[in-house]
Amino acid sequence: MQDLEQDIKQLIIEALDLEDLAPEDIDSAAPLFGDGLGLDSIDALELGMSLQKRYGIKLSANSEETRKHFASVQALAALVASHQATA
């Protein structure tokens, strides 16, 4: 799971052009929005598209469940892992 979290951190950095960050700078448990990494809704859209391209995950933009998955890197890793287990 740690490798997956590292991969997702790298994906976040690449997808959102956060070149001043390294994967180690992102806390896996910290919120991605607000006080944590400080992402906004445009970032969420870009990140969602990147996740879809890399992992083949379909996300509903207005779903409450999707919001839960975007809570942290750990939550995204759990989503990807569960998707890979059923694929």
Residue pairs with C-beta under 8 A, 6 or more apart in sequence:
1 77
1 81
4 77
4 80
4 81
5 28
5 73
5 74
5 77
6 23
8 73
8 76
8 77
8 80
9 23
9 26
9 28
9 73
10 23
11 47
11 50
11 51
11 54
12 18
12 26
12 32
12 37
12 47
12 73
13 19
13 21
13 22
13 23
13 26
14 50
15 46
15 47
15 49
15 50
16 39
16 43
16 46
16 47
26 37
26 73
27 36
27 73
28 72
28 73
28 74
28 77
29 72
29 73
29 74
30 36
30 37
30 72
30 73
31 37
31 71
31 72
32 39
32 44
32 47
32 70
32 71
32 72
32 73
32 76
33 39
33 40
33 44
33 70
36 72
39 47
44 70
45 61
47 70
48 59
48 61
48 66
48 70
51 57
51 59
51 76
51 80
52 58
52 59
55 80
55 83
55 84
56 83
56 87
57 79
57 80
57 83
59 66
59 69
60 66
68 75
69 75
69 76
69 78
69 79
70 76
